Amino acid sequence: MFAGRPGVETASAGLAPDAEEPVTPEHLDQADLIFVMERAHRARLQRRFGAHLKGKRVICLDIPDDYAFMQPELVALLEKKVGPHLASLSRWERA
């Protein structure tokens, strides 16, 4: 949902065994910012890919992972919580 923002490249991947796009080391190596929904996700990411997280910002959004894909309430929460991080990243890159 953030892919259309100027200066932002996005990828979405999951940690669940049945994720449509599972997280890989390559995803993490290419990332500047990594967002997770829950603290448990951050812990799982650290356990599985700790070496690939060195020097990366992992931001926990504290959003329960119980919403349907693109559910309007989820979209609103993501805009509210992710948007400011992307805006500050854009300002930093222009400086």
N, CA, C and O atoms as a CHARMM CRD file, in Angstrom:
* protein
*
  380
    1    1 MET  N      0.80200  -1.19900   0.00000 PROA 1      0.00000
    2    1 MET  CA     0.00000   0.00000   0.00000 PROA 1      0.00000
    3    1 MET  C      0.84400   1.26200   0.00000 PROA 1      0.00000
    4    1 MET  O      0.32000   2.34800  -0.24700 PROA 1      0.00000
    5    2 PHE  N      2.14900   1.14800   0.27200 PROA 2      0.00000
    6    2 PHE  CA     3.04000   2.31000   0.29000 PROA 2      0.00000
    7    2 PHE  C      3.91600   2.38900  -0.96200 PROA 2      0.00000
    8    2 PHE  O      4.73400   3.29900  -1.09200 PROA 2      0.00000
    9    3 ALA  N      3.74600   1.45500  -1.86500 PROA 3      0.00000
   10    3 ALA  CA     4.62000   1.37500  -3.03400 PROA 3      0.00000
   11    3 ALA  C      4.51700   2.59100  -3.95100 PROA 3      0.00000
   12    3 ALA  O      5.47100   2.89300  -4.66900 PROA 3      0.00000
   13    4 GLY  N      3.40400   3.28400  -3.94500 PROA 4      0.00000
   14    4 GLY  CA     3.23600   4.42300  -4.83600 PROA 4      0.00000
   15    4 GLY  C      3.85200   5.71400  -4.33500 PROA 4      0.00000
   16    4 GLY  O      3.82000   6.72300  -5.03900 PROA 4      0.00000
   17    5 ARG  N      4.41000   5.70700  -3.13700 PROA 5      0.00000
   18    5 ARG  CA     5.00600   6.93500  -2.59300 PROA 5      0.00000
   19    5 ARG  C      6.33900   7.22200  -3.26600 PROA 5      0.00000
   20    5 ARG  O      7.13300   6.30800  -3.49100 PROA 5      0.00000
   21    6 PRO  N      6.58800   8.47800  -3.58600 PROA 6      0.00000
   22    6 PRO  CA     7.86500   8.83100  -4.22000 PROA 6      0.00000
   23    6 PRO  C      9.04400   8.46800  -3.31500 PROA 6      0.00000
   24    6 PRO  O      9.02600   8.73500  -2.11400 PROA 6      0.00000
   25    7 GLY  N     10.05100   7.86500  -3.90200 PROA 7      0.00000
   26    7 GLY  CA    11.26800   7.53100  -3.18100 PROA 7      0.00000
   27    7 GLY  C     11.16000   6.32300  -2.27600 PROA 7      0.00000
   28    7 GLY  O     12.08000   6.03900  -1.50900 PROA 7      0.00000
   29    8 VAL  N     10.04400   5.60600  -2.35300 PROA 8      0.00000
   30    8 VAL  CA     9.84700   4.43400  -1.48600 PROA 8      0.00000
   31    8 VAL  C      9.76000   3.18300  -2.33500 PROA 8      0.00000
   32    8 VAL  O      8.96700   3.11000  -3.27400 PROA 8      0.00000
   33    9 GLU  N     10.57000   2.21000  -2.00300 PROA 9      0.00000
   34    9 GLU  CA    10.45900   0.87800  -2.59800 PROA 9      0.00000
   35    9 GLU  C     10.03300  -0.05300  -1.49200 PROA 9      0.00000
   36    9 GLU  O     10.58700  -0.01300  -0.39400 PROA 9      0.00000
   37   10 THR  N      9.05400  -0.89100  -1.77100 PROA 10     0.00000
   38   10 THR  CA     8.53500  -1.76000  -0.73300 PROA 10     0.00000
   39   10 THR  C      8.56400  -3.22100  -1.15100 PROA 10     0.00000
   40   10 THR  O      8.57700  -3.55300  -2.33600 PROA 10     0.00000
   41   11 ALA  N      8.57300  -4.07200  -0.15100 PROA 11     0.00000
   42   11 ALA  CA     8.38800  -5.51300  -0.33600 PROA 11     0.00000
   43   11 ALA  C      7.65500  -5.99600   0.90200 PROA 11     0.00000
   44   11 ALA  O      7.85800  -5.48400   2.00200 PROA 11     0.00000
   45   12 SER  N      6.82400  -6.96400   0.71100 PROA 12     0.00000
   46   12 SER  CA     6.08700  -7.52400   1.83000 PROA 12     0.00000
   47   12 SER  C      6.39400  -9.00900   1.88500 PROA 12     0.00000
   48   12 SER  O      6.36200  -9.70400   0.87000 PROA 12     0.00000
   49   13 ALA  N      6.69300  -9.48300   3.08400 PROA 13     0.00000
   50   13 ALA  CA     6.99000 -10.89600   3.27500 PROA 13     0.00000
   51   13 ALA  C      6.56900 -11.28100   4.68100 PROA 13     0.00000
   52   13 ALA  O      6.48900 -10.43700   5.57400 PROA 13     0.00000
   53   14 GLY  N      6.30200 -12.55800   4.86200 PROA 14     0.00000
   54   14 GLY  CA     5.80500 -13.01000   6.14700 PROA 14     0.00000
   55   14 GLY  C      6.69000 -14.04900   6.80000 PROA 14     0.00000
   56   14 GLY  O      7.53400 -14.67200   6.15500 PROA 14     0.00000
   57   15 LEU  N      6.47900 -14.22200   8.08800 PROA 15     0.00000
   58   15 LEU  CA     7.23600 -15.18800   8.87300 PROA 15     0.00000
   59   15 LEU  C      6.50800 -16.51200   9.06500 PROA 15     0.00000
   60   15 LEU  O      7.12200 -17.50100   9.46500 PROA 15     0.00000
   61   16 ALA  N      5.21400 -16.54600   8.78600 PROA 16     0.00000
   62   16 ALA  CA     4.43300 -17.77100   8.96500 PROA 16     0.00000
   63   16 ALA  C      4.86400 -18.82000   7.94200 PROA 16     0.00000
   64   16 ALA  O      5.24800 -18.47900   6.82300 PROA 16     0.00000
   65   17 PRO  N      4.80000 -20.08600   8.32400 PROA 17     0.00000
   66   17 PRO  CA     5.20500 -21.15100   7.38300 PROA 17     0.00000
   67   17 PRO  C      4.39600 -21.14300   6.08800 PROA 17     0.00000
   68   17 PRO  O      4.89400 -21.56200   5.04300 PROA 17     0.00000
   69   18 ASP  N      3.15000 -20.66600   6.15300 PROA 18     0.00000
   70   18 ASP  CA     2.31100 -20.64700   4.96200 PROA 18     0.00000
   71   18 ASP  C      2.24200 -19.27400   4.29300 PROA 18     0.00000
   72   18 ASP  O      1.33100 -19.01000   3.50900 PROA 18     0.00000
   73   19 ALA  N      3.19600 -18.40700   4.59700 PROA 19     0.00000
   74   19 ALA  CA     3.19900 -17.06000   4.00900 PROA 19     0.00000
   75   19 ALA  C      3.28800 -17.15100   2.49500 PROA 19     0.00000
   76   19 ALA  O      4.02800 -17.96700   1.94600 PROA 19     0.00000
   77   20 GLU  N      2.52200 -16.30000   1.83500 PROA 20     0.00000
   78   20 GLU  CA     2.55000 -16.27100   0.36500 PROA 20     0.00000
   79   20 GLU  C      3.95200 -15.93200  -0.13200 PROA 20     0.00000
   80   20 GLU  O      4.43100 -16.51400  -1.10500 PROA 20     0.00000
   81   21 GLU  N      4.60500 -14.99000   0.54100 PROA 21     0.00000
   82   21 GLU  CA     5.98400 -14.59500   0.23400 PROA 21     0.00000
   83   21 GLU  C      6.77100 -14.68600   1.54400 PROA 21     0.00000
   84   21 GLU  O      6.71800 -13.75500   2.34800 PROA 21     0.00000
   85   22 PRO  N      7.49300 -15.77500   1.77800 PROA 22     0.00000
   86   22 PRO  CA     8.25800 -15.90600   3.02800 PROA 22     0.00000
   87   22 PRO  C      9.45600 -14.95200   3.06400 PROA 22     0.00000
   88   22 PRO  O     10.07600 -14.67300   2.03700 PROA 22     0.00000
   89   23 VAL  N      9.76300 -14.46500   4.25000 PROA 23     0.00000
   90   23 VAL  CA    10.93900 -13.60700   4.44200 PROA 23     0.00000
   91   23 VAL  C     12.19100 -14.40800   4.09900 PROA 23     0.00000
   92   23 VAL  O     12.32100 -15.57500   4.46900 PROA 23     0.00000
   93   24 THR  N     13.10700 -13.76000   3.38700 PROA 24     0.00000
   94   24 THR  CA    14.39500 -14.37200   3.05400 PROA 24     0.00000
   95   24 THR  C     15.51600 -13.42800   3.50300 PROA 24     0.00000
   96   24 THR  O     15.27800 -12.23900   3.71500 PROA 24     0.00000
   97   25 PRO  N     16.71600 -13.94700   3.64600 PROA 25     0.00000
   98   25 PRO  CA    17.84400 -13.06800   3.95200 PROA 25     0.00000
   99   25 PRO  C     18.00100 -11.94400   2.92700 PROA 25     0.00000
  100   25 PRO  O     18.40700 -10.83500   3.27600 PROA 25     0.00000
  101   26 GLU  N     17.68200 -12.22600   1.67400 PROA 26     0.00000
  102   26 GLU  CA    17.81300 -11.21600   0.62800 PROA 26     0.00000
  103   26 GLU  C     16.85800 -10.04200   0.87100 PROA 26     0.00000
  104   26 GLU  O     17.22600  -8.88800   0.64900 PROA 26     0.00000
  105   27 HSD  N     15.63500 -10.33400   1.32600 PROA 27     0.00000
  106   27 HSD  CA    14.70800  -9.24500   1.66900 PROA 27     0.00000
  107   27 HSD  C     15.35100  -8.31800   2.69000 PROA 27     0.00000
  108   27 HSD  O     15.35100  -7.09800   2.53100 PROA 27     0.00000
  109   28 LEU  N     15.89300  -8.91500   3.73200 PROA 28     0.00000
  110   28 LEU  CA    16.44400  -8.13100   4.83500 PROA 28     0.00000
  111   28 LEU  C     17.70800  -7.39600   4.43800 PROA 28     0.00000
  112   28 LEU  O     17.92900  -6.26500   4.87300 PROA 28     0.00000
  113   29 ASP  N     18.54100  -8.01900   3.61800 PROA 29     0.00000
  114   29 ASP  CA    19.77700  -7.37600   3.18500 PROA 29     0.00000
  115   29 ASP  C     19.50300  -6.11400   2.37700 PROA 29     0.00000
  116   29 ASP  O     20.29900  -5.17500   2.40000 PROA 29     0.00000
  117   30 GLN  N     18.37400  -6.08900   1.66100 PROA 30     0.00000
  118   30 GLN  CA    18.04000  -4.93900   0.81400 PROA 30     0.00000
  119   30 GLN  C     17.25700  -3.86000   1.55100 PROA 30     0.00000
  120   30 GLN  O     17.05300  -2.77000   1.01500 PROA 30     0.00000
  121   31 ALA  N     16.81700  -4.14700   2.77300 PROA 31     0.00000
  122   31 ALA  CA    15.91700  -3.23000   3.49300 PROA 31     0.00000
  123   31 ALA  C     16.67800  -2.16200   4.26800 PROA 31     0.00000
  124   31 ALA  O     17.73800  -2.42100   4.83700 PROA 31     0.00000
  125   32 ASP  N     16.11800  -0.96400   4.27800 PROA 32     0.00000
  126   32 ASP  CA    16.57700   0.10600   5.16000 PROA 32     0.00000
  127   32 ASP  C     15.75500   0.11200   6.44100 PROA 32     0.00000
  128   32 ASP  O     16.28700   0.29400   7.53600 PROA 32     0.00000
  129   33 LEU  N     14.45900  -0.08700   6.28900 PROA 33     0.00000
  130   33 LEU  CA    13.52500  -0.16200   7.42000 PROA 33     0.00000
  131   33 LEU  C     12.75200  -1.46900   7.31400 PROA 33     0.00000
  132   33 LEU  O     12.38400  -1.90600   6.22400 PROA 33     0.00000
  133   34 ILE  N     12.51500  -2.08100   8.46500 PROA 34     0.00000
  134   34 ILE  CA    11.73600  -3.31800   8.50900 PROA 34     0.00000
  135   34 ILE  C     10.62300  -3.09800   9.52300 PROA 34     0.00000
  136   34 ILE  O     10.88000  -2.76100  10.67900 PROA 34     0.00000
  137   35 PHE  N      9.39700  -3.28900   9.08300 PROA 35     0.00000
  138   35 PHE  CA     8.24500  -3.13200   9.95600 PROA 35     0.00000
  139   35 PHE  C      7.67700  -4.50000  10.29400 PROA 35     0.00000
  140   35 PHE  O      7.54500  -5.36100   9.42400 PROA 35     0.00000
  141   36 VAL  N      7.34700  -4.69100  11.55000 PROA 36     0.00000
  142   36 VAL  CA     6.63900  -5.88900  11.99100 PROA 36     0.00000
  143   36 VAL  C      5.37600  -5.43800  12.72000 PROA 36     0.00000
  144   36 VAL  O      5.31700  -4.34100  13.27400 PROA 36     0.00000
  145   37 MET  N      4.38100  -6.30100  12.70800 PROA 37     0.00000
  146   37 MET  CA     3.11000  -5.95800  13.33900 PROA 37     0.00000
  147   37 MET  C      3.18500  -6.08400  14.85600 PROA 37     0.00000
  148   37 MET  O      2.71800  -5.20200  15.57700 PROA 37     0.00000
  149   38 GLU  N      3.77100  -7.17400  15.34300 PROA 38     0.00000
  150   38 GLU  CA     3.75000  -7.49100  16.76600 PROA 38     0.00000
  151   38 GLU  C      5.15000  -7.73400  17.30300 PROA 38     0.00000
  152   38 GLU  O      6.07400  -8.02800  16.54500 PROA 38     0.00000
  153   39 ARG  N      5.30100  -7.60800  18.61600 PROA 39     0.00000
  154   39 ARG  CA     6.59400  -7.87300  19.26000 PROA 39     0.00000
  155   39 ARG  C      7.02800  -9.31100  19.04700 PROA 39     0.00000
  156   39 ARG  O      8.21900  -9.58400  18.89900 PROA 39     0.00000
  157   40 ALA  N      6.08100 -10.22800  19.03000 PROA 40     0.00000
  158   40 ALA  CA     6.41300 -11.63700  18.78200 PROA 40     0.00000
  159   40 ALA  C      7.03700 -11.80900  17.39800 PROA 40     0.00000
  160   40 ALA  O      7.91400 -12.65300  17.21200 PROA 40     0.00000
  161   41 HSD  N      6.58600 -11.01200  16.43000 PROA 41     0.00000
  162   41 HSD  CA     7.16300 -11.07200  15.08100 PROA 41     0.00000
  163   41 HSD  C      8.61700 -10.59300  15.10300 PROA 41     0.00000
  164   41 HSD  O      9.48800 -11.18000  14.46100 PROA 41     0.00000
  165   42 ARG  N      8.85900  -9.51900  15.85300 PROA 42     0.00000
  166   42 ARG  CA    10.22600  -9.00300  15.95000 PROA 42     0.00000
  167   42 ARG  C     11.14800 -10.05000  16.57400 PROA 42     0.00000
  168   42 ARG  O     12.26900 -10.25100  16.10700 PROA 42     0.00000
  169   43 ALA  N     10.67700 -10.71200  17.62200 PROA 43     0.00000
  170   43 ALA  CA    11.47900 -11.74500  18.28200 PROA 43     0.00000
  171   43 ALA  C     11.74100 -12.92100  17.33900 PROA 43     0.00000
  172   43 ALA  O     12.85600 -13.43900  17.28700 PROA 43     0.00000
  173   44 ARG  N     10.73300 -13.33600  16.60600 PROA 44     0.00000
  174   44 ARG  CA    10.89400 -14.43800  15.64600 PROA 44     0.00000
  175   44 ARG  C     11.86600 -14.04500  14.53500 PROA 44     0.00000
  176   44 ARG  O     12.70400 -14.84700  14.12100 PROA 44     0.00000
  177   45 LEU  N     11.74900 -12.82500  14.06300 PROA 45     0.00000
  178   45 LEU  CA    12.65600 -12.33000  13.02400 PROA 45     0.00000
  179   45 LEU  C     14.09800 -12.33700  13.53100 PROA 45     0.00000
  180   45 LEU  O     15.01300 -12.75400  12.82200 PROA 45     0.00000
  181   46 GLN  N     14.28600 -11.87600  14.75400 PROA 46     0.00000
  182   46 GLN  CA    15.62600 -11.84000  15.35600 PROA 46     0.00000
  183   46 GLN  C     16.19800 -13.25000  15.49700 PROA 46     0.00000
  184   46 GLN  O     17.36600 -13.48300  15.18600 PROA 46     0.00000
  185   47 ARG  N     15.37600 -14.18600  15.96300 PROA 47     0.00000
  186   47 ARG  CA    15.85600 -15.56800  16.13200 PROA 47     0.00000
  187   47 ARG  C     16.25300 -16.19100  14.80200 PROA 47     0.00000
  188   47 ARG  O     17.27400 -16.87200  14.71700 PROA 47     0.00000
  189   48 ARG  N     15.46500 -15.96700  13.77700 PROA 48     0.00000
  190   48 ARG  CA    15.70500 -16.63000  12.49100 PROA 48     0.00000
  191   48 ARG  C     16.73300 -15.92700  11.62100 PROA 48     0.00000
  192   48 ARG  O     17.44200 -16.57700  10.85200 PROA 48     0.00000
  193   49 PHE  N     16.82100 -14.60500  11.73100 PROA 49     0.00000
  194   49 PHE  CA    17.63100 -13.83300  10.78600 PROA 49     0.00000
  195   49 PHE  C     18.52100 -12.80400  11.46100 PROA 49     0.00000
  196   49 PHE  O     18.86500 -11.79500  10.84700 PROA 49     0.00000
  197   50 GLY  N     18.90000 -13.03600  12.70900 PROA 50     0.00000
  198   50 GLY  CA    19.65700 -12.04900  13.48300 PROA 50     0.00000
  199   50 GLY  C     20.84400 -11.44800  12.75700 PROA 50     0.00000
  200   50 GLY  O     21.04900 -10.23500  12.80800 PROA 50     0.00000
  201   51 ALA  N     21.62400 -12.27200  12.08700 PROA 51     0.00000
  202   51 ALA  CA    22.81400 -11.77600  11.38900 PROA 51     0.00000
  203   51 ALA  C     22.45500 -10.79500  10.27600 PROA 51     0.00000
  204   51 ALA  O     23.24500  -9.90600   9.95700 PROA 51     0.00000
  205   52 HSD  N     21.29500 -10.94400   9.69500 PROA 52     0.00000
  206   52 HSD  CA    20.87900 -10.07200   8.58500 PROA 52     0.00000
  207   52 HSD  C     20.22200  -8.78600   9.07300 PROA 52     0.00000
  208   52 HSD  O     19.87000  -7.91900   8.27300 PROA 52     0.00000
  209   53 LEU  N     20.05800  -8.66800  10.38500 PROA 53     0.00000
  210   53 LEU  CA    19.43300  -7.47200  10.94200 PROA 53     0.00000
  211   53 LEU  C     20.44100  -6.47500  11.48000 PROA 53     0.00000
  212   53 LEU  O     20.05800  -5.40100  11.94500 PROA 53     0.00000
  213   54 LYS  N     21.70700  -6.80600  11.42700 PROA 54     0.00000
  214   54 LYS  CA    22.74600  -5.90600  11.93800 PROA 54     0.00000
  215   54 LYS  C     22.68000  -4.57400  11.19100 PROA 54     0.00000
  216   54 LYS  O     22.72900  -4.54300   9.96100 PROA 54     0.00000
  217   55 GLY  N     22.56800  -3.48800  11.93200 PROA 55     0.00000
  218   55 GLY  CA    22.51600  -2.15500  11.33900 PROA 55     0.00000
  219   55 GLY  C     21.17200  -1.78700  10.73900 PROA 55     0.00000
  220   55 GLY  O     21.04600  -0.72700  10.12400 PROA 55     0.00000
  221   56 LYS  N     20.16700  -2.63200  10.90100 PROA 56     0.00000
  222   56 LYS  CA    18.83100  -2.36800  10.34200 PROA 56     0.00000
  223   56 LYS  C     17.91400  -1.82000  11.42700 PROA 56     0.00000
  224   56 LYS  O     18.07000  -2.14900  12.60300 PROA 56     0.00000
  225   57 ARG  N     16.97800  -1.00000  11.03900 PROA 57     0.00000
  226   57 ARG  CA    15.93700  -0.52200  11.96000 PROA 57     0.00000
  227   57 ARG  C     14.72400  -1.42700  11.82100 PROA 57     0.00000
  228   57 ARG  O     14.10000  -1.49400  10.76200 PROA 57     0.00000
  229   58 VAL  N     14.39700  -2.12300  12.90600 PROA 58     0.00000
  230   58 VAL  CA    13.20400  -2.95900  12.94300 PROA 58     0.00000
  231   58 VAL  C     12.19200  -2.23700  13.83000 PROA 58     0.00000
  232   58 VAL  O     12.42800  -2.03100  15.02100 PROA 58     0.00000
  233   59 ILE  N     11.08500  -1.86400  13.24400 PROA 59     0.00000
  234   59 ILE  CA    10.07800  -1.08100  13.94100 PROA 59     0.00000
  235   59 ILE  C      8.84600  -1.94600  14.17400 PROA 59     0.00000
  236   59 ILE  O      8.24000  -2.45800  13.23300 PROA 59     0.00000
  237   60 CYS  N      8.49200  -2.09600  15.43600 PROA 60     0.00000
  238   60 CYS  CA     7.28600  -2.82800  15.80100 PROA 60     0.00000
  239   60 CYS  C      6.12400  -1.84200  15.83800 PROA 60     0.00000
  240   60 CYS  O      6.17900  -0.83300  16.54100 PROA 60     0.00000
  241   61 LEU  N      5.08200  -2.13600  15.08300 PROA 61     0.00000
  242   61 LEU  CA     3.93100  -1.25000  14.97800 PROA 61     0.00000
  243   61 LEU  C      2.91300  -1.48200  16.08900 PROA 61     0.00000
  244   61 LEU  O      1.98800  -0.68600  16.25100 PROA 61     0.00000
  245   62 ASP  N      3.06600  -2.54300  16.84400 PROA 62     0.00000
  246   62 ASP  CA     2.11500  -2.88900  17.90800 PROA 62     0.00000
  247   62 ASP  C      0.68300  -2.92000  17.38500 PROA 62     0.00000
  248   62 ASP  O     -0.22800  -2.33400  17.97000 PROA 62     0.00000
  249   63 ILE  N      0.51100  -3.62000  16.26600 PROA 63     0.00000
  250   63 ILE  CA    -0.81400  -3.84300  15.68000 PROA 63     0.00000
  251   63 ILE  C     -1.06400  -5.34900  15.74000 PROA 63     0.00000
  252   63 ILE  O     -0.27000  -6.12200  15.20600 PROA 63     0.00000
  253   64 PRO  N     -2.15000  -5.77900  16.37900 PROA 64     0.00000
  254   64 PRO  CA    -2.43800  -7.21600  16.41600 PROA 64     0.00000
  255   64 PRO  C     -2.56700  -7.77200  15.00000 PROA 64     0.00000
  256   64 PRO  O     -3.19600  -7.16700  14.13300 PROA 64     0.00000
  257   65 ASP  N     -1.97100  -8.91400  14.79100 PROA 65     0.00000
  258   65 ASP  CA    -1.98700  -9.52800  13.46100 PROA 65     0.00000
  259   65 ASP  C     -3.24000 -10.39100  13.30100 PROA 65     0.00000
  260   65 ASP  O     -3.15600 -11.59700  13.06900 PROA 65     0.00000
  261   66 ASP  N     -4.38700  -9.75400  13.42800 PROA 66     0.00000
  262   66 ASP  CA    -5.64100 -10.49800  13.28900 PROA 66     0.00000
  263   66 ASP  C     -6.61600  -9.80800  12.33300 PROA 66     0.00000
  264   66 ASP  O     -7.82500 -10.02700  12.40800 PROA 66     0.00000
  265   67 TYR  N     -6.09400  -8.98800  11.44900 PROA 67     0.00000
  266   67 TYR  CA    -6.91500  -8.31300  10.44800 PROA 67     0.00000
  267   67 TYR  C     -6.85300  -9.07100   9.13000 PROA 67     0.00000
  268   67 TYR  O     -5.87600  -9.76100   8.84200 PROA 67     0.00000
  269   68 ALA  N     -7.89600  -8.93600   8.34500 PROA 68     0.00000
  270   68 ALA  CA    -7.90200  -9.49000   6.99500 PROA 68     0.00000
  271   68 ALA  C     -7.03900  -8.60800   6.09300 PROA 68     0.00000
  272   68 ALA  O     -6.81300  -7.43600   6.39100 PROA 68     0.00000
  273   69 PHE  N     -6.56800  -9.17600   5.00500 PROA 69     0.00000
  274   69 PHE  CA    -5.75500  -8.45100   4.03900 PROA 69     0.00000
  275   69 PHE  C     -6.49400  -7.20700   3.57200 PROA 69     0.00000
  276   69 PHE  O     -7.62400  -7.28400   3.08900 PROA 69     0.00000
  277   70 MET  N     -5.84200  -6.06300   3.72300 PROA 70     0.00000
  278   70 MET  CA    -6.35100  -4.75500   3.28600 PROA 70     0.00000
  279   70 MET  C     -7.68200  -4.37300   3.94200 PROA 70     0.00000
  280   70 MET  O     -8.43900  -3.57500   3.39100 PROA 70     0.00000
  281   71 GLN  N     -7.96400  -4.93700   5.10400 PROA 71     0.00000
  282   71 GLN  CA    -9.14500  -4.53200   5.86000 PROA 71     0.00000
  283   71 GLN  C     -9.03100  -3.03400   6.14300 PROA 71     0.00000
  284   71 GLN  O     -7.96900  -2.57200   6.55900 PROA 71     0.00000
  285   72 PRO  N    -10.09000  -2.27600   5.93000 PROA 72     0.00000
  286   72 PRO  CA   -10.01000  -0.81800   6.06700 PROA 72     0.00000
  287   72 PRO  C     -9.42600  -0.34900   7.40700 PROA 72     0.00000
  288   72 PRO  O     -8.66200   0.61500   7.44200 PROA 72     0.00000
  289   73 GLU  N     -9.77700  -1.01900   8.50100 PROA 73     0.00000
  290   73 GLU  CA    -9.23500  -0.63500   9.80200 PROA 73     0.00000
  291   73 GLU  C     -7.72100  -0.84300   9.85800 PROA 73     0.00000
  292   73 GLU  O     -6.99600  -0.04600  10.45300 PROA 73     0.00000
  293   74 LEU  N     -7.25700  -1.91900   9.23200 PROA 74     0.00000
  294   74 LEU  CA    -5.82000  -2.18300   9.17900 PROA 74     0.00000
  295   74 LEU  C     -5.11900  -1.13500   8.33000 PROA 74     0.00000
  296   74 LEU  O     -4.07300  -0.61800   8.72200 PROA 74     0.00000
  297   75 VAL  N     -5.67200  -0.82200   7.19200 PROA 75     0.00000
  298   75 VAL  CA    -5.08800   0.19100   6.30500 PROA 75     0.00000
  299   75 VAL  C     -4.94600   1.51500   7.04700 PROA 75     0.00000
  300   75 VAL  O     -3.91800   2.18400   6.94300 PROA 75     0.00000
  301   76 ALA  N     -5.98500   1.89200   7.79800 PROA 76     0.00000
  302   76 ALA  CA    -5.93600   3.15000   8.54800 PROA 76     0.00000
  303   76 ALA  C     -4.84200   3.11300   9.61000 PROA 76     0.00000
  304   76 ALA  O     -4.12100   4.09400   9.78700 PROA 76     0.00000
  305   77 LEU  N     -4.71000   1.99500  10.31800 PROA 77     0.00000
  306   77 LEU  CA    -3.65400   1.86500  11.32800 PROA 77     0.00000
  307   77 LEU  C     -2.26900   1.91900  10.70100 PROA 77     0.00000
  308   77 LEU  O     -1.36900   2.56600  11.23600 PROA 77     0.00000
  309   78 LEU  N     -2.09500   1.24900   9.58300 PROA 78     0.00000
  310   78 LEU  CA    -0.79100   1.25000   8.90900 PROA 78     0.00000
  311   78 LEU  C     -0.42500   2.65700   8.44200 PROA 78     0.00000
  312   78 LEU  O      0.71500   3.09100   8.60500 PROA 78     0.00000
  313   79 GLU  N     -1.39200   3.36600   7.86300 PROA 79     0.00000
  314   79 GLU  CA    -1.13400   4.75300   7.44300 PROA 79     0.00000
  315   79 GLU  C     -0.68400   5.59100   8.62600 PROA 79     0.00000
  316   79 GLU  O      0.26900   6.36400   8.52900 PROA 79     0.00000
  317   80 LYS  N     -1.38000   5.43000   9.74600 PROA 80     0.00000
  318   80 LYS  CA    -1.08900   6.22000  10.93800 PROA 80     0.00000
  319   80 LYS  C      0.28800   5.89000  11.50900 PROA 80     0.00000
  320   80 LYS  O      1.01300   6.78900  11.93500 PROA 80     0.00000
  321   81 LYS  N      0.65100   4.61600  11.52000 PROA 81     0.00000
  322   81 LYS  CA     1.87700   4.20400  12.20000 PROA 81     0.00000
  323   81 LYS  C      3.10000   4.12600  11.28600 PROA 81     0.00000
  324   81 LYS  O      4.21800   4.37200  11.73900 PROA 81     0.00000
  325   82 VAL  N      2.91200   3.79400  10.02600 PROA 82     0.00000
  326   82 VAL  CA     4.03800   3.68200   9.09700 PROA 82     0.00000
  327   82 VAL  C      4.31100   5.00200   8.39100 PROA 82     0.00000
  328   82 VAL  O      5.46500   5.36200   8.16100 PROA 82     0.00000
  329   83 GLY  N      3.25700   5.71500   8.05200 PROA 83     0.00000
  330   83 GLY  CA     3.38700   6.96100   7.30500 PROA 83     0.00000
  331   83 GLY  C      4.43300   7.91500   7.84500 PROA 83     0.00000
  332   83 GLY  O      5.26500   8.39500   7.07400 PROA 83     0.00000
  333   84 PRO  N      4.42900   8.21600   9.15000 PROA 84     0.00000
  334   84 PRO  CA     5.43300   9.14800   9.68000 PROA 84     0.00000
  335   84 PRO  C      6.87900   8.64700   9.51200 PROA 84     0.00000
  336   84 PRO  O      7.79100   9.45000   9.31400 PROA 84     0.00000
  337   85 HSD  N      7.08500   7.35300   9.58900 PROA 85     0.00000
  338   85 HSD  CA     8.43400   6.81100   9.39800 PROA 85     0.00000
  339   85 HSD  C      8.89600   7.01700   7.95600 PROA 85     0.00000
  340   85 HSD  O     10.05600   7.34700   7.70900 PROA 85     0.00000
  341   86 LEU  N      7.99200   6.82200   7.02400 PROA 86     0.00000
  342   86 LEU  CA     8.34000   7.01500   5.61500 PROA 86     0.00000
  343   86 LEU  C      8.56000   8.48600   5.31000 PROA 86     0.00000
  344   86 LEU  O      9.44600   8.83300   4.52900 PROA 86     0.00000
  345   87 ALA  N      7.76700   9.34700   5.91600 PROA 87     0.00000
  346   87 ALA  CA     7.94000  10.78900   5.70700 PROA 87     0.00000
  347   87 ALA  C      9.28700  11.25100   6.23700 PROA 87     0.00000
  348   87 ALA  O      9.97200  12.04200   5.58900 PROA 87     0.00000
  349   88 SER  N      9.67200  10.76000   7.41600 PROA 88     0.00000
  350   88 SER  CA    10.95800  11.18200   7.96900 PROA 88     0.00000
  351   88 SER  C     12.11200  10.60000   7.14100 PROA 88     0.00000
  352   88 SER  O     13.15800  11.23600   7.01400 PROA 88     0.00000
  353   89 LEU  N     11.93400   9.42300   6.59000 PROA 89     0.00000
  354   89 LEU  CA    12.95400   8.82700   5.73700 PROA 89     0.00000
  355   89 LEU  C     13.11600   9.66200   4.46900 PROA 89     0.00000
  356   89 LEU  O     14.23600   9.90200   4.01900 PROA 89     0.00000
  357   90 SER  N     12.01100  10.09900   3.90200 PROA 90     0.00000
  358   90 SER  CA    12.07100  10.92800   2.69000 PROA 90     0.00000
  359   90 SER  C     12.77300  12.24600   2.96000 PROA 90     0.00000
  360   90 SER  O     13.57300  12.70200   2.14300 PROA 90     0.00000
  361   91 ARG  N     12.48000  12.86700   4.11100 PROA 91     0.00000
  362   91 ARG  CA    13.14900  14.13600   4.45500 PROA 91     0.00000
  363   91 ARG  C     14.64400  13.91800   4.64000 PROA 91     0.00000
  364   91 ARG  O     15.45500  14.74300   4.22000 PROA 91     0.00000
  365   92 TRP  N     15.00600  12.80200   5.27200 PROA 92     0.00000
  366   92 TRP  CA    16.43000  12.50800   5.51600 PROA 92     0.00000
  367   92 TRP  C     17.15900  12.28700   4.19300 PROA 92     0.00000
  368   92 TRP  O     18.28900  12.74500   4.02700 PROA 92     0.00000
  369   93 GLU  N     16.53100  11.59700   3.26100 PROA 93     0.00000
  370   93 GLU  CA    17.19200  11.32400   1.97100 PROA 93     0.00000
  371   93 GLU  C     17.37500  12.58900   1.15800 PROA 93     0.00000
  372   93 GLU  O     18.32600  12.68100   0.38200 PROA 93     0.00000
  373   94 ARG  N     16.48000  13.58400   1.31500 PROA 94     0.00000
  374   94 ARG  CA    16.60700  14.82900   0.55100 PROA 94     0.00000
  375   94 ARG  C     17.69300  15.72700   1.12600 PROA 94     0.00000
  376   94 ARG  O     18.22900  16.58100   0.42000 PROA 94     0.00000
  377   95 ALA  N     18.01700  15.54500   2.38400 PROA 95     0.00000
  378   95 ALA  CA    18.97900  16.43700   3.02700 PROA 95     0.00000
  379   95 ALA  C     20.39800  16.19400   2.54500 PROA 95     0.00000
  380   95 ALA  O     21.32600  16.86800   2.99400 PROA 95     0.00000
